[in-house]
Amino acid sequence: MKKISLAAAALAGSALMTGVGHAEHHALSDYELIDRDELFGNPVASQGRISPDGQWVSWIAPDEGVMNVWVASASDPSNGKVVTDDRHRGISNHQWTVDSQYVLFVKDNDGDENFHVYAANPETGETRDLTPLPDGIRAQLMGASRDRPGVILVGTNERNPQLTDLYEYNIETGERTLVAENPGYAAWVTDNTYKPRMALAPQPDGGMKAVYLNEDMTPGEVFADIPSEDMLNTNIVGFSRDNNTVYMIDSRERNLAAGFAIDLTTGERSLLIEPDKADLSRVLVDNETYEPIAYSTNYLQEEWQALNDEAAKELQFLSSKIDGEYQILSRTEDDSKWIVWGGSAEAPGQYHVYDRTALTLTPWFVTRPDLADAPLQPMHPLELKSSDGKTLVSYLTLPPGSDPDGDGRPDEAVPMLLWVHGGPWARDSYGYNTVHQWMANRGYAVLSVNYRGSTGFGKDFTNAAVGEFAGKMHTDLIDAVDWAISEGIAQEDKVAIGGGSYGGYATLTGVAFTPDRFACGVDIVGPSSLVTLIESFPEYWKPFLAGTWYRYVGDPADPEQRKDLLARSAISRIDDIRVPLLVGQGGNDPRVTKQEADNLVEAMQAKNLPVTYINYPDEGHGFQKPENRLSFFAAMEGFLGTCLGGRTQPIGDSFEGSSAEILAGAEYVEGLGDVESGG
């Protein structure tokens, strides 16, 4: 097996955490152009973990250019061996079995999201597909419990594409046993023995009833009635170790999602965590009882709070040793050692091994050590105001040298990219952001806005997006652009908009509904029609559509709602588009299918509008392969350089090895016409 050393990555940690200061004014040209490969290529390593028995550490790192799982003895974590042999798309996740005998990971086929569950033996490197199901079937890893060593819980939709049946899989033999067939539930709630205790039953209004299950899996009494307005902020997160208590994050009868414990014997409901500014985000539990001992909320930045004295000491220790934010990612069964990640806007991330007995925090590796001396820039958390008075938590990054006093305002207005997050039921957060650092290095201000509908800021803010696609959700973005112009941050005639998924939809809305506000747009896997988007969703999404897309946007099966959906779609406003557009698409995307990009580009070409279209036949909802990432972002950099006038690194060989199909508009990006389509 091949060897790898992480020593160089570990040594880079100290320099990486410091970033680059702003003591005096410098011209942008004084700062090095960060190579795109250092930003968008594979990290040196990521996703550090420790086995439950404490004997192994593991991580994901390149092997022959493809991300694979590596393991090492915990006594010598810098000297590892690769234990998987992916030679195509790469592995993006992994975890240990509870008995430390195997590494588990899930992987799909070129982004189609029909996942299989795999097990790799850390001693021999043998990797097996535990779920060798027919094409088009989706397997989900539903549980890996300490109370059921050697067995995992898996859900598959092979019997009914919309519904998930439960199976126990023996990891050693691959044999499976049916636990429960799904009679029509949207989701199961299983305890630590894999017994289905409850299920979520969809309601006509888009809400769900969490019902107790009878022995034959028919619904019993209602455990929790969750209205549609609480669906995105309320969920059952797990059981106590003895399975007698259920823990919930719950926004019912309140705005901010709080933490509750429900005693299943007495029915007593106890409030454990009551945030005061943002929804409950992460929970750290006792390793033996599973009772919450600490939690985090994320308003402008993530903040941790302890629930007992022992946890308070742990958090205080970590806070004293780590600059920026941190997360506890992996723990041994005896809780003596933790893997802790730390990072900030100017630091992609350092992994540490925390020995709680010795009280030592040992640097392990840095994800991107090549950026240790790069001119990475601070990210400024902001509270902007929408035109109707809502607070929009936002994040701004400025070009190096433009803000010598560090007050978040450049000496002179600069071109700006409005970078919009996907979802829309997600959020932007503080921290290292590749697009922010890349674009700032090229000379642009980068602004990301948590528009209404974003999660984490209370259900009132999330529900304010109902009926507001291409409405107030977009107005929030325009209000943020107006703020940046009025503050002297952005040049009014040099603002671009871009993003992926909903961010792509927002981009298309921006150039079609408000074409006078943007100089150009970058749409990555964004829907051009809300009608065809919803009609093409995967079957396994359908139990949840009433509480999300139908409620927030509309049901295309209803003629009046269908008309409104089209009115809120860029495909109906092609004539209004007046600025250049770059479109990136994954050919296997099951969420936003290729027809969304095809239809948009065809309509624009019919009007002789400037559009550049790059499709990746081996990608899904985003670009996972590094060759594909590098090629698209090389094109994006050239596109924005023409549009906004920022610095550019030539395309060069950035398309080498990618599957890129340049289907339209190569002439609008310098150097793209010289690229051979298809790699």
HUMO-V317823 format. One line per field, one symbol per residue. burial: b if it has 16 or more other C-alpha atoms within 10 Angstrom, else e. Layout:
burial: ???
This chain:
burial: eeebebeebbebbeebbebbeeeeeeebeebebbebbbbbbbbbbbbbbbbbbbebbbbbbbbeebbbbbbbbbeebbbbbbbbbbeebbbbbbbbbbbbbbbbbbbbbbbbbbbbbbbbbbeebebbbbbeeeeebbbbbbbbbbebebbbbbbbbbebbbbbbbbbbbbeeeebeebbbbebbbbbbbbbbbebbbbbbbbeebbbbbbbbeeebebeeebebbbbbbbbbbbbebbbbebebbbbbbbbeebbbbbbbbbeeeeeeeeebebeebbbbebbeeeeebbbbbbbbbbbebebbbeeeebeeebeebeeebebbbbeebbbbebebbbbbbbbbbbbbbbbbbeeeeeebebbbbbbbbbbebbbbbbbbbebebeeeebbbbbbbbbbbbbbebebbbeebbbbbbbbbbebbbbbbbbbbbbbbbbbbbbbbbbbbbbbbbbbbbbbbbbbbbbbbbebbbbbbbbbbebbbeeebbbbebbbbbbbbbbbbbbbbbbbbbbebbbbbbbbbbbbbbbbbbeeeeebebbbbbbbbbbbbbbbeeeebbebbbbbbbbbbbeebbbbbbbbbbbbbbbbbbbbbbebbebbeeeebbbbbbbbbbbbbbbbbbbbbbbbbbbbbbbbbbbbebbbeebeebbbebbbbbebbbebbbebeebebbb
